[in-house]
Amino acid sequence: MIKNYLKTALRNLWRFKSYTLINIIGLGVGIAAMVWGYQDYRFSFSFDNFHPDVDNVYRGLTYRQGGEGVYGVFPMAAVQSAKNDFFGITEVARINKSMVNIKSPRDETFTEVVDFTNPSFFKLFNFPLIEGSNDLNDRSAVLITQKTAEKYFGSWKSALGKTIKYENKDLYTVTGILKNIPHNSDFPLSIVVPYSAMEHTNLSNNLNDWVSTYGGAYTFVV
């Protein structure tokens, strides 16, 4: 009996081919839209969920009296003070970006987005190393991702201990290779240097400024 039902159904589908095709295409588009929507939702809500202790990490924002809303940056000079003056803040980290010229050992110069940050940054956020150390207490240290290492040195396996030249004057030694940053991260790192290197950029005047938010740091506290 089931066989007869199937034959009847297939005959009707074949008889009304155009109607059948429209329904199949519509069903396929609907299923594809649901899958795409679910994957988009899952990706959007997966951002930065791989970091440890995410429920206790907060971003510092700035409100300027008479201004409109809040600013996503924090005066640089206020960051360390926040740790010293506010009970409950156990750790702080600031990160700032700047476009700089980087020269490779092959004398090729690239304009790169460099992230300046504190050593504590890697206590707050989980960006695994595949080789070396993420200690940024050394003023001449630089961390690069696998992708960046391959760009400058051909292979990340040979990059550790090599040097790159910053703004055609300062040499930085590669002390660590970071695993490529996942797409669901708010920190698209490629080159990371100590915050003290900020003294050699056009933002150096803001390091001790309590008022200006121009060039201010993205600040995070535990």
C-alpha positions, 0 to 999 in steps of 0.5 A: 500500500505504501508503494502505491502511495509513493507512486501516486505522489511521484506521478503528481509531482511529475505532473505538476513539475513547475509547482514542485520545483517552486516548492523544493526551491522555496523549502531549500532557501528556507532551510538555508536561511535558518541554518545561516541565521543560527550560525550567525547568531552562534558566531556573534555571541561567541566573541571573546568567550574563550578568555578566562574569568570573562565575567569579572573583566570590565572595560573602562569608559569615559564620560565627559561633562557636557559631552554626548554619551560615553567614550570607549577610551580612558585617559592613559594616566588614569589607568594605573591610578584606578588600580591603586585607588579603587578597592576591588580592582585587582588588575588593569591592562591597557592597549592602544593601537598605532600605525607604524612602519616595520622593516623586515630583515629583508629590508622590506618596509610595511605599514602595520597596526601595532598594539601597545600593551602592558604585561598584565594584558596576557593575564586578563586575556587568553591568547596562546603562545606556540613558542617563546614567552609573552613577557612584555617587561623587556622593553625591546621584546615584540610578540607576533602571530604565526601569520605575521611571522610567516610574512616577515620571516617565511616561517614562524618556526624560524622567527624566534630570536629574530629582529624587526626594525621599528620606525627605521630606528629601534630594533625589537627582538621576537620573543614569542609567537602567538597562535593566530587570533580567532575571528571571534575576537575583539583584539585582531592582534598581529604585532604586540610591543610593550606599552613603554614603546609608546614613548616613540609615537605621536601619542607620547604626549598623552601618556601622563594626560588626565584630561585628553581622550585623544589617543587614550587607551582601551582599558580593562580591569579585573 
